Each structure stands twice: as structure tokens, then as C-alpha cells.
Amino acid sequence: QVQLVESGGGLVQAGGSLRLSCVASGNVFPINDMGWYRQAPGKQRELVAYITSVDTASLTDSVKGRFAISRDNAKHTAYLQMNSLKPEDTAVYYCLIKMYFKDGSYSDYWGRGTQVTVSS
């Protein structure tokens, strides 16, 4: 059983910054990817940032140059640094961990999300 807890969301003015944290606990397998997704009202959940077990990071085009994803493997924690926030970044942000097993299979676990609201 694996649990993910997101934190760091809140209300911020456009141009401001927030740093989200995602802590994984429980039976966490050592080889895992972590990612951040977001879902705005009336829209589908979308990938924001992704980081592999070997620290290869990727960002969706709309946040490149503004956001950065990182991880601390010892703490089983992923971070999302968000700078130059825009109102269109307003969404619930969800953390994902994808754990890989020796047979090549994997399992996904999701956090409950943290609200980010960016005012004009």
C-alpha cells in the first residue's frame, strides 16, 4: 500500500510563485517515476511535469521556462517549483508515482490533490 500526500498549494497573485511537495509513503519500490498533473474545472486532467527514477525531467510546453520538477529519492518526495504563475495555471494539482517491478510491470498511485489558485 502506497500513499501520496501533496502540499504547498494556495492562493497567489499572477506573477507569484509556489512550491508543491508530494511525499510518498508505505511500500514504495525503489525504481519509480513521479509526476505532476493538474485538472481545471470543466477540463480533462493534463500532464504538467514528469521525472523518472534517474532524474530525467520533462515539462509540458505551457509551463516550460516557468516550472521545474525535482525529487529527493531518500525522502520519496517530488517537488514542483512554479514561478511566474498565470491565472490559467489555476487547477487542482495531483501527484503520481509509477512504481516498476522486476517483471516489467508497474503500478500507479495518485494523491488527493492540492488546490492552486492564481488571481489576476
Backbone as a printed PyTorch tensor [residue, N CA C, xyz], in Angstrom:
tensor([[[  0.8400,  -1.1840,   0.0000],
         [  0.0000,   0.0000,   0.0000],
         [  0.8820,   1.2430,   0.0000]],

        [[  0.5740,   2.1730,  -0.8950],
         [  1.3250,   3.4060,  -1.0410],
         [  0.3740,   4.5850,  -0.9100]],

        [[  0.8200,   5.5950,  -0.2060],
         [  0.0530,   6.8180,  -0.0590],
         [  0.8760,   8.0020,  -0.5310]],

        [[  0.2190,   8.9470,  -1.1860],
         [  0.8390,  10.1810,  -1.6240],
         [  0.1040,  11.3540,  -0.9910]],

        [[  0.8570,  12.2960,  -0.4700],
         [  0.2780,  13.4810,   0.1420],
         [  0.9030,  14.7130,  -0.4940]],

        [[  0.0610,  15.5320,  -1.1370],
         [  0.5130,  16.7780,  -1.7350],
         [  0.3290,  17.9270,  -0.7520]],

        [[  1.1770,  18.9190,  -0.8670],
         [  1.0530,  20.1200,  -0.0560],
         [  1.6820,  21.2900,  -0.7980]],

        [[  1.4200,  22.4930,  -0.3200],
         [  2.0370,  23.6810,  -0.8800],
         [  1.1320,  24.5230,  -1.7500]],

        [[ -0.0710,  24.0550,  -2.0200],
         [ -0.9900,  24.8410,  -2.8160],
         [ -1.5210,  26.0280,  -2.0410]],

        [[ -2.2190,  26.8900,  -2.7480],
         [ -2.7830,  28.0610,  -2.1170],
         [ -3.1990,  29.0980,  -3.1260]],

        [[ -3.4630,  30.2900,  -2.6290],
         [ -3.8710,  31.4200,  -3.4470],
         [ -2.6890,  32.3560,  -3.6320]],

        [[ -2.4220,  32.7130,  -4.8760],
         [ -1.3010,  33.5900,  -5.1820],
         [ -1.6890,  34.5090,  -6.3310]],

        [[ -1.1150,  35.6930,  -6.3570],
         [ -1.3550,  36.6220,  -7.4510],
         [ -0.5440,  36.2320,  -8.6770]],

        [[ -1.0390,  36.6340,  -9.8300],
         [ -0.3070,  36.3920, -11.0710],
         [  1.1070,  36.9380, -10.9600]],

        [[  2.0610,  36.1460, -11.4390],
         [  3.4610,  36.5080, -11.3390],
         [  4.1560,  35.9560, -10.1180]],

        [[  3.3940,  35.4240,  -9.1820],
         [  3.9570,  34.8750,  -7.9700],
         [  4.4550,  33.4580,  -8.1410]],

        [[  4.8880,  32.8810,  -7.0200],
         [  5.4830,  31.5520,  -7.0360],
         [  4.9000,  30.6790,  -5.9340]],

        [[  4.8990,  29.3850,  -6.1930],
         [  4.5470,  28.3770,  -5.2110],
         [  5.4410,  27.1700,  -5.4230]],

        [[  5.6600,  26.4220,  -4.3620],
         [  6.3690,  25.1530,  -4.4860],
         [  5.5070,  24.0510,  -3.8840]],

        [[  5.1470,  23.0950,  -4.7180],
         [  4.3590,  21.9580,  -4.2920],
         [  5.2710,  20.8080,  -3.8910]],

        [[  4.8430,  20.0660,  -2.8910],
         [  5.5710,  18.8860,  -2.4510],
         [  4.6540,  17.6820,  -2.4930]],

        [[  5.2250,  16.5360,  -2.7920],
         [  4.4960,  15.2780,  -2.7980],
         [  5.3350,  14.2370,  -2.0850]],

        [[  4.8390,  13.7410,  -0.9790],
         [  5.5500,  12.7500,  -0.1850],
         [  4.8770,  11.3960,  -0.3420]],

        [[  5.6410,  10.4160,  -0.7720],
         [  5.1560,   9.0510,  -0.8960],
         [  5.5710,   8.2450,   0.3240]],

        [[  4.6610,   7.4380,   0.8210],
         [  4.9530,   6.6080,   1.9810],
         [  4.3140,   5.2380,   1.8050]],

        [[  4.7300,   4.3100,   2.6390],
         [  4.2480,   2.9510,   2.5450],
         [  5.2460,   2.0670,   1.8260]],

        [[  4.7400,   1.1110,   1.0850],
         [  5.5880,   0.1440,   0.3960],
         [  6.0250,   0.6930,  -0.9610]],

        [[  6.9630,   1.6460,  -0.9280],
         [  7.4420,   2.3000,  -2.1350],
         [  8.6010,   1.5090,  -2.7260]],

        [[  8.4470,   1.0520,  -3.9570],
         [  9.5200,   0.3450,  -4.6330],
         [ 10.5740,   1.3310,  -5.0910]],

        [[ 11.8390,   0.9160,  -5.0890],
         [ 12.9310,   1.8690,  -5.3300],
         [ 12.9780,   2.4440,  -6.7410]],

        [[ 12.5030,   1.7050,  -7.7320],
         [ 12.5100,   2.2120,  -9.1000],
         [ 11.1300,   2.7690,  -9.4090]],

        [[ 11.0520,   4.0660,  -9.4870],
         [  9.7600,   4.7000,  -9.7000],
         [  9.9190,   6.0460, -10.3850]],

        [[  8.9170,   6.4010, -11.1540],
         [  8.8040,   7.7300, -11.7320],
         [  7.7650,   8.5080, -10.9350]],

        [[  7.8960,   9.8220, -10.9430],
         [  6.9010,  10.6580, -10.2980],
         [  6.5140,  11.7940, -11.2350]],

        [[  5.2820,  12.2220, -11.1130],
         [  4.8090,  13.2760, -11.9850],
         [  3.7770,  14.1540, -11.3180]],

        [[  3.5740,  15.3110, -11.9220],
         [  2.5370,  16.2380, -11.5060],
         [  1.5520,  16.4270, -12.6450]],

        [[  0.2840,  16.3320, -12.3180],
         [ -0.8060,  16.5630, -13.2440],
         [ -1.7160,  17.6230, -12.6510]],

        [[ -2.5300,  18.2420, -13.4950],
         [ -3.4810,  19.2200, -12.9930],
         [ -4.7990,  19.0940, -13.7330]],

        [[ -5.8500,  19.5090, -13.0610],
         [ -7.1780,  19.4820, -13.6450],
         [ -7.9220,  20.7480, -13.2590]],

        [[ -8.2720,  21.5320, -14.2670],
         [ -9.0550,  22.7390, -14.0730],
         [-10.5340,  22.4150, -14.2280]],

        [[-11.4150,  23.2330, -13.6610],
         [-12.8550,  22.9700, -13.7800],
         [-13.2920,  22.8520, -15.2320]],

        [[-14.0340,  21.8000, -15.5370],
         [-14.5470,  21.5940, -16.8730],
         [-13.5430,  21.0760, -17.8810]],

        [[-12.3350,  20.7650, -17.4460],
         [-11.3070,  20.2870, -18.3550],
         [-10.7570,  18.9390, -17.8910]],

        [[-10.1200,  18.2460, -18.8130],
         [ -9.5180,  16.9660, -18.5070],
         [ -8.2030,  17.1530, -17.7600]],

        [[ -7.8460,  16.1300, -17.0020],
         [ -6.5750,  16.1550, -16.3130],
         [ -5.4400,  16.1130, -17.3370]],

        [[ -4.4220,  16.9440, -17.1290],
         [ -3.3120,  17.0130, -18.0500],
         [ -1.9850,  16.8630, -17.3220]],

        [[ -1.0260,  16.3150, -18.0270],
         [  0.3230,  16.1940, -17.5030],
         [  0.9880,  17.5620, -17.4560]],

        [[  1.6260,  17.8710, -16.3390],
         [  2.3670,  19.1090, -16.1810],
         [  3.8690,  18.8530, -16.2230]],

        [[  4.3290,  17.9230, -15.4160],
         [  5.7550,  17.6440, -15.3090],
         [  5.9510,  16.1930, -14.9100]],

        [[  7.0840,  15.6390, -15.3090],
         [  7.3610,  14.2320, -15.0670],
         [  8.8450,  14.0700, -14.8130]],

        [[  9.1940,  13.2040, -13.8720],
         [ 10.6000,  12.9480, -13.5890],
         [ 10.7780,  11.4610, -13.3360]],

        [[ 11.7690,  10.8780, -13.9870],
         [ 11.9930,   9.4490, -13.8960],
         [ 12.8610,   9.1060, -12.6930]],

        [[ 13.0510,   7.8170, -12.4920],
         [ 13.8780,   7.3450, -11.3920],
         [ 15.3280,   7.7680, -11.5200]],

        [[ 15.7580,   8.1060, -12.7390],
         [ 17.1320,   8.5530, -12.9620],
         [ 17.1940,  10.0530, -13.2300]],

        [[ 16.1790,  10.7760, -12.7960],
         [ 16.1460,  12.2370, -12.7990],
         [ 16.0540,  12.8520, -14.1870]],

        [[ 15.4950,  12.1280, -15.1400],
         [ 15.1820,  12.7240, -16.4260],
         [ 13.8370,  13.4350, -16.3150]],

        [[ 13.8430,  14.7380, -16.5120],
         [ 12.6580,  15.5490, -16.3050],
         [ 12.0720,  16.0450, -17.6170]],

        [[ 10.7770,  16.2110, -17.6370],
         [ 10.0900,  16.7660, -18.7880],
         [  8.9560,  17.6600, -18.3130]],

        [[  8.6340,  18.6450, -19.1280],
         [  7.5790,  19.6060, -18.8180],
         [  6.6780,  19.7750, -20.0230]],

        [[  5.4190,  20.0090, -19.7720],
         [  4.5230,  20.3290, -20.8670],
         [  4.8420,  21.7350, -21.3720]],

        [[  4.5690,  21.9870, -22.6510],
         [  5.0100,  23.2250, -23.2880],
         [  4.5130,  24.4820, -22.5780]],

        [[  3.3160,  24.4470, -22.0580],
         [  2.7240,  25.6400, -21.4750],
         [  3.4170,  26.1110, -20.1990]],

        [[  4.2300,  25.2510, -19.5830],
         [  4.9010,  25.6360, -18.3410],
         [  6.4110,  25.6730, -18.4800]],

        [[  6.9470,  25.3490, -19.6440],
         [  8.3930,  25.3920, -19.8450],
         [  8.9190,  26.8010, -19.6190]],

        [[ 10.0190,  26.8870, -18.8890],
         [ 10.5930,  28.1750, -18.5580],
         [ 10.0380,  28.7820, -17.2970]],

        [[  8.9570,  28.2090, -16.7740],
         [  8.3400,  28.7340, -15.5600],
         [  8.3330,  27.7220, -14.4190]],

        [[  8.1290,  26.4470, -14.7360],
         [  8.0470,  25.3970, -13.7270],
         [  9.2850,  24.5230, -13.7780]],

        [[  9.5580,  23.8400, -12.6830],
         [ 10.6320,  22.8580, -12.6260],
         [ 10.2400,  21.7340, -11.6800]],

        [[ 10.5340,  20.5130, -12.0750],
         [ 10.2560,  19.3580, -11.2360],
         [ 11.5740,  18.7880, -10.7310]],

        [[ 11.5700,  18.3220,  -9.4980],
         [ 12.7480,  17.7110,  -8.9070],
         [ 12.2970,  16.6390,  -7.9310]],

        [[ 13.2510,  15.8620,  -7.4370],
         [ 12.8980,  14.8100,  -6.4930],
         [ 14.0230,  14.5580,  -5.5100]],

        [[ 13.6520,  14.0270,  -4.3670],
         [ 14.5770,  13.6080,  -3.3360],
         [ 14.2700,  12.1440,  -3.0690]],

        [[ 15.0920,  11.2610,  -3.6060],
         [ 14.8050,   9.8360,  -3.5200],
         [ 14.8370,   9.3110,  -2.0830]],

        [[ 15.7280,   9.8510,  -1.2650],
         [ 15.8210,   9.4050,   0.1150],
         [ 14.5370,   9.6860,   0.8830]],

        [[ 13.8620,  10.7650,   0.5120],
         [ 12.6220,  11.1460,   1.1780],
         [ 11.3800,  10.7130,   0.4160]],

        [[ 11.5580,  10.0620,  -0.7240],
         [ 10.4380,   9.6840,  -1.5960],
         [  9.5250,  10.8790,  -1.8460]],

        [[ 10.1330,  11.9840,  -2.2020],
         [  9.4100,  13.2320,  -2.3590],
         [  9.6910,  13.8550,  -3.7150]],

        [[  8.6410,  14.3580,  -4.3550],
         [  8.7600,  15.1220,  -5.5830],
         [  8.3070,  16.5490,  -5.3270]],

        [[  8.9400,  17.4830,  -6.0180],
         [  8.6210,  18.8870,  -5.8800],
         [  8.2470,  19.4750,  -7.2330]],

        [[  7.4030,  20.4720,  -7.2010],
         [  7.0950,  21.2480,  -8.3890],
         [  7.2460,  22.7170,  -8.0350]],

        [[  8.3160,  23.3280,  -8.5200],
         [  8.5360,  24.7540,  -8.3320],
         [  7.8140,  25.5000,  -9.4390]],

        [[  6.9150,  26.3840,  -9.0770],
         [  6.0990,  27.1130, -10.0300],
         [  6.3860,  28.6030,  -9.8830]],

        [[  6.9420,  29.1890, -10.9220],
         [  7.2420,  30.6100, -10.9530],
         [  6.4250,  31.2880, -12.0460]],

        [[  6.3420,  32.6000, -11.9630],
         [  5.6160,  33.3920, -12.9580],
         [  4.2290,  32.8220, -13.2200]],

        [[  3.5170,  32.5450, -12.1600],
         [  2.2160,  31.9040, -12.2750],
         [  1.2140,  32.7820, -13.0140]],

        [[  0.3610,  32.1230, -13.7790],
         [ -0.6690,  32.7710, -14.5650],
         [ -2.0360,  32.2730, -14.1190]],

        [[ -3.0910,  33.0640, -14.3420],
         [ -4.4280,  32.6010, -13.9730],
         [ -4.7910,  31.2550, -14.5940]],

        [[ -4.3140,  30.9750, -15.7890],
         [ -4.6160,  29.7110, -16.4380],
         [ -3.9320,  28.5180, -15.7830]],

        [[ -3.0360,  28.7630, -14.8280],
         [ -2.4420,  27.6840, -14.0480],
         [ -3.3660,  27.2150, -12.9250]],

        [[ -4.4470,  27.9260, -12.7030],
         [ -5.3900,  27.5660, -11.6490],
         [ -5.9600,  26.1740, -11.9020]],

        [[ -5.8160,  25.2980, -10.9240],
         [ -6.2620,  23.9140, -11.0620],
         [ -5.9940,  23.1800,  -9.7620]],

        [[ -6.5220,  21.9780,  -9.6790],
         [ -6.1070,  21.0540,  -8.6450],
         [ -4.9190,  20.2780,  -9.1810]],

        [[ -3.8390,  20.2700,  -8.4390],
         [ -2.6180,  19.6030,  -8.8580],
         [ -2.4950,  18.2670,  -8.1430]],

        [[ -2.2830,  17.2150,  -8.9270],
         [ -2.2130,  15.8570,  -8.4160],
         [ -0.8240,  15.2760,  -8.6260]],

        [[ -0.3730,  14.5180,  -7.6680],
         [  0.9050,  13.8290,  -7.7450],
         [  0.6930,  12.3690,  -8.1220]],

        [[  1.5760,  11.8610,  -8.9540],
         [  1.5650,  10.4670,  -9.3810],
         [  2.8940,   9.8060,  -9.0550]],

        [[  2.8430,   8.5750,  -8.5900],
         [  4.0350,   7.7440,  -8.5480],
         [  3.7610,   6.4870,  -9.3570]],

        [[  4.6940,   6.1620, -10.2410],
         [  4.6050,   4.9600, -11.0590],
         [  5.7480,   4.0510, -10.6240]],

        [[  5.4010,   2.9440,  -9.9910],
         [  6.3970,   2.0320,  -9.4480],
         [  6.5920,   0.8500, -10.3910]],

        [[  7.8450,   0.5510, -10.6720],
         [  8.1960,  -0.5360, -11.5840],
         [  8.6780,  -1.7510, -10.8150]],

        [[  8.2740,  -2.9300, -11.3010],
         [  8.6490,  -4.1810, -10.6770],
         [  9.6070,  -4.9510, -11.5730]],

        [[ 10.2060,  -5.9880, -11.0220],
         [ 11.2350,  -6.7270, -11.7400],
         [ 10.7220,  -7.4070, -12.9980]],

        [[  9.4510,  -7.7490, -13.0280],
         [  8.8940,  -8.4170, -14.2020],
         [  8.5010,  -7.4370, -15.3060]],

        [[  8.7720,  -6.1490, -15.1060],
         [  8.4680,  -5.1380, -16.0970],
         [  7.1240,  -4.4720, -15.9300]],

        [[  6.3130,  -4.9550, -15.0280],
         [  5.0180,  -4.3480, -14.7820],
         [  5.1730,  -3.1030, -13.9080]],

        [[  4.0910,  -2.3630, -13.7630],
         [  4.1230,  -1.1570, -12.9530],
         [  2.7630,  -0.9200, -12.3160]],

        [[  2.7660,  -0.0930, -11.2920],
         [  1.5390,   0.3150, -10.6210],
         [  1.5480,   1.8180, -10.4060]],

        [[  0.4010,   2.4440, -10.6050],
         [  0.2430,   3.8830, -10.4170],
         [ -0.5360,   4.1690,  -9.1400]],

        [[ -0.0950,   5.1970,  -8.4270],
         [ -0.8030,   5.6870,  -7.2600],
         [ -0.9170,   7.1960,  -7.3550]],

        [[ -2.0690,   7.7080,  -6.9460],
         [ -2.3620,   9.1320,  -7.0370],
         [ -2.6170,   9.7360,  -5.6670]],

        [[ -2.1950,  10.9840,  -5.5120],
         [ -2.5710,  11.7370,  -4.3340],
         [ -3.9530,  12.3350,  -4.4850]],

        [[ -4.4400,  12.9510,  -3.4310],
         [ -5.7760,  13.5440,  -3.4500],
         [ -5.8030,  14.9200,  -4.0900]],

        [[ -4.6640,  15.5450,  -4.2530],
         [ -4.5770,  16.8260,  -4.9240],
         [ -4.4490,  18.0020,  -3.9790]],

        [[ -3.9080,  19.0820,  -4.4980],
         [ -3.8170,  20.3340,  -3.7680],
         [ -4.2320,  21.4670,  -4.7000]],

        [[ -5.0380,  22.3770,  -4.1840],
         [ -5.6010,  23.4540,  -4.9950],
         [ -4.5970,  24.5840,  -5.1730]],

        [[ -4.4230,  25.0090,  -6.4130],
         [ -3.6360,  26.1860,  -6.7440],
         [ -4.5530,  27.1810,  -7.4360]],

        [[ -4.6550,  28.3750,  -6.8820],
         [ -5.4880,  29.4140,  -7.4530],
         [ -4.6340,  30.6510,  -7.6980]],

        [[ -4.6330,  31.1170,  -8.9380],
         [ -3.8410,  32.2760,  -9.3300],
         [ -4.7980,  33.3870,  -9.7360]],

        [[ -4.7590,  34.4890,  -9.0280],
         [ -5.6460,  35.6060,  -9.2990],
         [ -4.9930,  36.5950, -10.2590]],

        [[ -5.8200,  37.3340, -10.9830],
         [ -5.3320,  38.3150, -11.9480],
         [ -4.7910,  39.5500, -11.2450]]])
